[in-house]
Amino acid sequence: CIQPHMSGVYSSLQTPAGDENKERIEVYTTHPLRSSDVNTKARGDLIFYLDKVWEVRVVLPYLVGSGLDHYEAVAVRIDDKGLHPADKSQISYGSV
């Protein structure tokens, strides 16, 4: 499930400083997601949704067992023009 990100009391996830003015989506999935890491500069998972590319910034795993594990994430819209071809090959197309 993907939907617009709503900041405030109803959202359990907040994006890192600097992302608050960027367009964001919330992602709910049973597929593990990788978030970006500001310390190592590692890129988060990329998602193609509504003809735009989004980078996962924050992931909250719910590892409850019994087949009920799932993940809540926030992704921000990024400019895909500067993406390296290797990054483009890592984009998820509707698989989350």
URWO-V435035 format. One record per residue. N is the residue number from 1. RES is the residue in one letter. SS is DSSP state (alpha for helix, beta for strand, coil for the rest). Layout:
# URWO-V435035
N_RES_SS, N_RES_SS
This chain:
# URWO-V435035
1_C_coil, 2_I_beta, 3_Q_beta, 4_P_beta, 5_H_coil, 6_M_coil, 7_S_coil, 8_G_coil, 9_V_coil, 10_Y_coil, 11_S_coil, 12_S_coil, 13_L_coil, 14_Q_coil, 15_T_coil, 16_P_coil, 17_A_coil, 18_G_coil, 19_D_coil, 20_E_coil, 21_N_coil, 22_K_coil, 23_E_coil, 24_R_beta, 25_I_beta, 26_E_beta, 27_V_beta, 28_Y_beta, 29_T_beta, 30_T_coil, 31_H_coil, 32_P_coil, 33_L_coil, 34_R_coil, 35_S_coil, 36_S_coil, 37_D_beta, 38_V_coil, 39_N_coil, 40_T_coil, 41_K_coil, 42_A_beta, 43_R_coil, 44_G_coil, 45_D_coil, 46_L_beta, 47_I_beta, 48_F_beta, 49_Y_beta, 50_L_coil, 51_D_coil, 52_K_beta, 53_V_beta, 54_W_beta, 55_E_beta, 56_V_beta, 57_R_beta, 58_V_beta, 59_V_beta, 60_L_beta, 61_P_beta, 62_Y_beta, 63_L_coil, 64_V_coil, 65_G_coil, 66_S_coil, 67_G_coil, 68_L_coil, 69_D_coil, 70_H_beta, 71_Y_beta, 72_E_beta, 73_A_beta, 74_V_beta, 75_A_beta, 76_V_beta, 77_R_beta, 78_I_beta, 79_D_coil, 80_D_alpha, 81_K_alpha, 82_G_alpha, 83_L_coil, 84_H_coil, 85_P_alpha, 86_A_alpha, 87_D_alpha, 88_K_alpha, 89_S_coil, 90_Q_coil, 91_I_beta, 92_S_beta, 93_Y_beta, 94_G_coil, 95_S_coil, 96_V_coil
